[in-house]
Amino acid sequence: MSAKKKALWVVSACVLLGLVLGGCGPKETAVSDTAPPQPIKPVKIGVPFPLSGALAGPGNDSKAAVELAVEIVNGSYDLDLPLARTRGLPNLGGAPVEAVFADHAMDPEKAMRETERLITEQGVVAIQGAWASSTSATASQAAERLGIPFLNGNATSPALGERGFRWYFRTTPHDRLFVRNILDFMRDMEQEKGVTIKTIAILHEDTMYGTDTADVVRQYAKEYGYEIVADIAYPQNTTDCTSEVQRLKASNPDVLIQADYTSNAILSVLTYKDLDFNPTAIIANDVGFIDLEYINAVGDNGNYIFSRDLWSTDWVAEHPNVKTINDMYKERTGKDLTGTSARAFTALLVLADAINRAGSTDPEAIRQALLDTNLSADQLIMPWDGVQFDPVTHENIKGRGIIVQMQGGKYYTVWPFDRAAREPIWPMPKWADR
């Protein structure tokens, strides 16, 4: 074979070998350059809520609110809310937020176990929960032990913020503030509306929320000059409260202050009517009395009852940004937001905002970002002055409450008086006169 033919044969063999082996180095680089980018992993937030059992109604309403907040964060909306105008978390490469829900069914031990599972098995970087005070107490213990930020958006027991926890934060105001709101309202009714109040009675269910509310009323009543003539606890989800209402009726208070979840709230109001219990006013500490299930169950029997709250549909009407969110929520659920679901929505946004500012899923970085939070009133759907956490207690120092009254089957803001949508009706008409 000549040298020329031999060279041609070698070149041909190399070309054939290259085809068989898939080409040379430069071609591999070109293929690599066109490979699709790896998807960004979602940032997981654990949300233990009561999704079954006696409080499944408001628990699932709150779940829907959290899901809407996640949609706001992950989408792009022309709204003055944290992270609304960007997609995902910009400081984490646009990573989407994922809410990982767990059902504790109002069982404190299960709330602790589910929180542990969310952290150790689901890989959540923070917890928003756990709706009620009793379940938030145990769930936040688990987060504290495991070193994960825990943001309480709904539970109001003052004791939760008095434990010196490092990882616990709360956006909602607590019952020390709320009870003062109730007593300030009563004092203002005396001073500005001319009513007379001398005696009060307390009725409360026997979980952490109810007992802590009663404790705070006892602490402050004397300061405001009111005598407590009855102080009655009864079991959550009792099926009969006849004896308790008979005791209330015998004590003849000017005002009843009440703390109950939904089933007890319904039962007690219907029993008041049956036994003709007629104080001049009933003022509830929120929760069961603002639940849509309660409103639908008691109907006109709920008229004239007051409640402290953080939300009212008249607040929606005053603020276009808030109306947009309420309309989006109503489109998904068929319901208006309540103080409960609106607080759940707000807590998710606050937590997502902190994670974004941290620029990291590192727990300590998120904790520090929570401490640095300073959201203004116009960045919220709540009637608060903003969100800013006390550096020691980690309570939101810019939260506040309002007093609403049911009139014509619907709640309206009646206090503070300078932002009231309706005049308060006091005293309550007697049952026989309705």
C-alpha positions in Angstrom: 0.0 0.0 0.0 1.4 3.4 -1.0 2.0 6.0 1.7 -0.7 8.2 0.2 -3.4 5.4 0.3 -2.3 4.5 3.8 -2.8 8.1 5.1 -6.3 8.2 3.5 -7.2 4.9 5.1 -6.2 6.2 8.5 -8.2 9.4 8.1 -11.3 7.4 7.0 -10.9 5.1 10.0 -10.8 8.0 12.4 -13.8 9.6 10.9 -15.8 6.3 11.2 -14.6 5.8 14.8 -15.7 9.3 15.7 -19.2 8.7 14.3 -19.5 5.5 16.3 -18.3 7.1 19.5 -20.5 10.1 19.2 -18.0 12.7 18.2 -15.2 14.5 19.8 -14.8 17.0 22.7 -16.1 20.2 21.2 -19.4 18.4 20.2 -19.9 17.2 23.8 -19.4 20.8 25.1 -22.1 22.0 22.6 -24.6 19.4 23.9 -23.8 20.4 27.5 -24.4 24.1 26.7 -27.9 23.4 25.5 -29.0 21.2 28.4 -32.1 22.5 30.3 -31.4 24.2 33.6 -32.2 22.3 36.8 -35.5 23.4 38.3 -35.3 25.6 41.4 -36.5 23.7 44.5 -39.4 25.2 46.3 -38.9 26.7 49.8 -41.2 24.7 52.1 -43.1 26.2 55.0 -44.9 23.9 57.4 -48.5 24.7 58.4 -50.0 22.6 61.2 -53.7 23.5 61.3 -57.0 21.9 62.6 -58.2 20.4 59.3 -60.6 17.9 60.8 -62.6 17.7 64.0 -64.7 20.3 65.7 -62.7 23.3 64.3 -62.2 22.0 60.8 -64.4 24.8 59.4 -62.2 27.8 60.5 -59.1 25.6 60.1 -59.8 25.0 56.5 -60.8 28.6 55.9 -57.4 29.5 57.2 -55.8 26.9 55.0 -57.5 28.5 52.0 -56.1 31.9 53.0 -52.6 30.5 53.3 -52.9 29.0 49.8 -54.0 32.3 48.5 -51.0 34.0 50.1 -48.7 31.4 48.5 -50.3 32.2 45.1 -49.6 35.9 45.6 -46.0 35.2 46.4 -45.4 32.8 43.5 -47.4 34.8 40.9 -47.2 38.4 39.9 -49.9 40.9 41.0 -50.2 44.6 41.0 -50.8 44.8 44.8 -49.1 46.7 47.6 -48.2 43.5 49.5 -44.8 41.9 50.2 -43.5 39.9 47.2 -46.7 40.5 45.2 -45.1 42.1 42.1 -42.3 39.5 41.7 -42.5 35.8 41.1 -41.3 33.6 43.9 -38.5 34.7 46.2 -36.2 37.0 44.2 -33.3 36.8 46.7 -33.4 33.0 46.3 -33.3 32.9 42.5 -37.1 33.2 42.2 -37.7 30.0 44.2 -41.4 29.3 44.7 -42.9 28.9 48.2 -44.7 25.7 49.1 -47.0 25.4 52.1 -46.9 21.9 53.5 -50.0 21.3 55.6 -50.6 19.0 58.5 -53.8 18.2 60.4 -53.5 18.2 64.2 -57.3 18.1 64.7 -56.9 20.3 67.8 -54.9 17.7 69.7 -51.9 19.4 71.3 -49.8 16.2 71.3 -50.5 15.6 67.7 -49.6 19.2 66.9 -46.2 18.6 68.4 -45.7 15.3 66.5 -46.8 16.8 63.2 -44.5 19.8 63.6 -41.6 17.5 64.3 -42.5 15.5 61.2 -42.7 18.6 59.0 -39.3 19.6 60.1 -37.4 16.3 60.2 -39.2 14.5 57.3 -40.6 17.2 55.0 -37.7 19.5 55.2 -39.6 22.7 56.0 -37.5 25.7 56.7 -40.0 27.4 59.0 -43.4 26.8 60.7 -46.6 28.9 60.6 -49.0 27.6 63.2 -50.6 26.1 65.0 -53.9 28.0 64.9 -55.1 27.6 68.5 -53.3 28.5 71.7 -53.1 25.0 73.1 -51.7 23.5 69.9 -49.4 26.4 69.2 -47.9 25.9 72.7 -46.8 22.3 71.9 -46.0 22.9 68.2 -43.7 25.8 69.1 -41.9 23.7 71.7 -41.0 21.2 68.9 -39.7 24.0 66.7 -37.8 25.5 69.6 -36.1 22.2 70.3 -35.2 21.7 66.7 -34.1 25.2 66.1 -36.6 26.2 63.4 -38.4 29.6 63.1 -42.0 29.4 64.3 -44.5 32.2 63.4 -47.8 32.3 65.2 -50.4 34.1 63.2 -53.6 33.3 65.1 -53.3 32.1 68.6 -53.7 34.8 71.3 -52.8 33.4 74.7 -50.4 35.9 76.3 -48.4 33.0 77.9 -47.1 31.9 74.5 -44.9 35.0 74.2 -43.8 34.9 77.9 -41.7 31.7 77.7 -38.4 33.4 76.5 -38.3 31.2 73.3 -35.6 32.1 70.8 -37.4 30.8 67.7 -41.0 31.9 68.4 -42.6 35.0 66.9 -46.2 36.2 66.8 -47.9 38.6 64.3 -51.4 38.7 65.8 -52.0 40.8 68.9 -52.6 38.7 72.1 -55.3 38.7 74.7 -53.7 41.2 77.0 -54.2 43.8 74.3 -57.6 42.4 73.3 -59.0 42.3 76.8 -57.8 45.9 77.3 -59.6 46.7 74.0 -62.8 45.3 75.4 -62.4 47.2 78.7 -61.4 50.4 76.9 -64.6 50.0 74.8 -66.7 49.6 77.9 -65.1 52.7 79.6 -65.6 54.7 76.4 -69.3 53.6 76.3 -69.6 55.0 79.8 -67.8 58.2 79.2 -69.0 59.0 75.7 -72.3 57.2 75.3 -73.6 57.6 78.9 -74.1 53.9 79.7 -73.7 52.5 83.2 -71.5 49.5 83.9 -70.7 48.2 87.4 -70.6 44.4 87.3 -69.3 41.9 84.8 -69.4 38.1 84.5 -66.9 35.8 82.8 -67.8 32.7 80.9 -65.1 30.7 79.1 -64.2 27.3 77.7 -61.5 25.5 79.6 -58.6 25.2 77.1 -55.6 27.6 77.1 -57.4 30.3 75.1 -60.4 30.5 77.4 -58.5 30.2 80.7 -55.9 32.8 79.7 -58.6 35.2 78.6 -60.4 34.9 82.0 -57.0 35.4 83.8 -56.4 38.7 82.0 -60.0 39.9 82.6 -59.5 39.2 86.3 -56.2 41.1 86.3 -57.6 44.2 84.7 -61.2 44.4 85.9 -60.4 46.1 89.2 -58.1 48.6 87.4 -61.1 49.7 85.3 -63.5 49.7 88.4 -65.6 46.7 87.5 -66.8 44.0 90.0 -66.7 40.4 88.8 -70.0 38.7 90.0 -69.5 35.4 88.3 -66.5 33.5 86.8 -67.5 30.3 85.1 -65.4 27.8 83.2 -67.0 24.9 81.3 -65.7 22.1 78.9 -64.9 22.8 75.3 -67.5 21.2 73.1 -69.9 20.6 75.9 -73.4 19.6 74.8 -75.3 21.4 77.5 -74.6 24.6 79.4 -78.0 25.1 81.2 -76.5 25.1 84.7 -73.8 27.6 83.6 -76.4 30.0 82.1 -78.6 29.6 85.2 -75.7 30.7 87.3 -75.0 33.7 85.0 -78.7 34.7 85.2 -78.6 34.5 89.0 -75.5 36.8 89.1 -77.3 39.4 87.0 -74.2 41.1 85.5 -74.4 44.3 83.5 -71.9 42.8 81.0 -70.9 39.3 80.1 -67.4 38.8 78.7 -67.1 35.5 76.9 -64.3 33.4 75.4 -65.4 30.3 73.3 -64.7 28.3 70.2 -67.5 27.7 67.7 -69.6 24.9 69.1 -69.7 26.5 72.6 -70.5 29.9 71.2 -73.5 28.5 69.3 -74.7 26.5 72.2 -74.5 29.3 74.7 -76.3 31.9 72.6 -79.2 29.6 72.0 -79.3 28.7 75.7 -79.4 32.5 76.5 -82.5 32.8 74.5 -84.1 29.6 75.9 -83.5 30.7 79.5 -84.1 34.4 78.9 -80.7 35.7 80.0 -80.6 39.4 79.4 -77.4 41.3 80.4 -77.1 44.8 78.9 -74.3 43.6 76.7 -72.4 40.4 75.7 -68.9 41.0 74.5 -67.0 38.0 73.1 -63.3 37.6 72.7 -63.5 36.7 69.0 -62.7 33.2 67.7 -66.0 31.2 67.8 -68.2 34.3 67.6 -66.7 35.4 64.3 -66.7 32.0 62.7 -69.0 31.8 59.7 -70.4 28.5 61.0 -71.5 30.3 64.2 -73.0 33.2 62.2 -75.0 30.9 60.1 -76.1 28.7 63.0 -77.4 31.5 65.3 -78.9 33.7 62.7 -80.8 36.7 64.1 -80.2 35.4 67.6 -76.6 36.7 67.3 -77.8 40.2 66.7 -76.5 42.9 69.2 -73.6 40.7 70.5 -70.3 42.5 70.5 -66.9 40.9 69.7 -63.4 42.1 69.6 -62.0 41.4 66.2 -59.3 42.3 63.7 -61.4 42.4 60.6 -64.7 43.6 59.3 -66.3 43.7 55.9 -66.6 47.5 56.3 -62.8 47.6 56.4 -62.8 45.8 53.1 -65.0 48.5 51.5 -62.7 51.2 52.7 -59.5 49.8 51.1 -59.2 48.8 47.5 -56.1 46.7 48.0 -57.9 44.7 50.8 -61.0 44.4 48.6 -59.0 42.8 45.8 -57.7 40.1 48.2 -61.1 39.5 49.7 -62.6 39.1 46.3 -59.9 36.6 45.3 -60.5 34.6 48.5 -64.3 34.7 48.0 -63.9 33.5 44.4 -62.1 30.4 45.7 -64.2 29.7 48.8 -67.5 31.4 48.4 -66.8 33.3 51.7 -65.5 36.6 52.8 -62.3 36.7 54.8 -62.7 36.8 58.6 -60.3 38.0 61.3 -59.1 34.4 61.5 -58.4 33.7 57.9 -57.0 37.2 57.2 -54.5 36.7 60.0 -53.4 33.4 58.5 -52.9 35.1 55.1 -50.9 37.8 56.7 -48.6 35.5 58.6 -47.6 33.6 55.5 -46.7 36.8 53.7 -44.7 38.0 56.7 -42.8 34.7 56.9 -42.1 34.6 53.1 -40.9 38.2 53.2 -38.4 37.3 56.0 -37.1 34.3 54.2 -36.6 36.4 51.1 -34.8 39.1 53.0 -32.6 36.5 54.6 -31.6 35.3 51.1 -31.2 31.9 52.6 -33.0 29.0 54.1 -30.6 28.9 57.0 -32.7 29.0 60.2 -30.6 31.6 61.9 -30.7 33.9 58.9 -34.5 33.6 58.8 -34.7 34.3 62.5 -32.6 37.4 62.2 -34.7 38.6 59.2 -37.8 38.2 61.3 -36.2 40.4 64.0 -35.5 43.0 61.3 -39.1 43.0 60.0 -40.7 46.4 59.7 -43.7 46.3 57.4 -45.9 49.4 57.2 -49.7 49.5 57.4 -50.2 50.0 53.7 -48.3 46.7 53.1 -51.0 44.7 55.0 -54.6 43.7 54.7 -55.0 44.0 58.5 -56.2 47.2 60.2 -52.8 47.4 62.1 -50.1 50.0 62.2 -47.7 47.4 60.6 -45.6 44.5 61.7 -42.5 44.9 63.8 -41.4 42.4 66.4 -40.3 43.3 69.9 -36.6 42.2 70.2 -37.2 40.4 73.5 -40.8 39.0 73.4 -41.0 38.7 69.6 -44.5 40.1 69.7 -45.8 42.4 67.0 -45.7 45.8 68.6 -47.9 47.4 65.9 -51.0 45.2 66.1 -54.4 46.3 67.4 -58.0 45.2 67.6 -61.4 46.6 67.0 -64.9 46.0 68.4 -67.7 44.8 66.1 -71.4 44.3 66.7 -73.8 42.1 64.8 -76.6 44.1 63.4 -79.0 42.6 61.0 -77.1 39.4 60.8 -73.8 41.1 59.9 -70.9 42.4 61.9 -70.0 46.1 61.7 -67.2 48.1 63.3 -68.5 50.1 66.3 -65.2 51.0 68.1 -62.9 52.9 68.0 -65.7 55.4 67.6 -63.7 57.5 65.1 -63.7 54.7 62.6 -67.0 53.1 63.4 -69.3 52.0 60.5 -72.3 51.9 62.8 -73.4 53.3 66.2 -73.3 50.6 68.9 -76.7 49.4 70.1 -76.7 49.3 73.9 -78.4 47.8 75.9 -79.3 44.6 74.0 -83.0 44.4 73.5 -84.5 41.7 75.8 -85.3 38.5 74.1 -89.0 39.0 74.6 -88.8 42.4 72.8 -87.1 41.2 69.7 
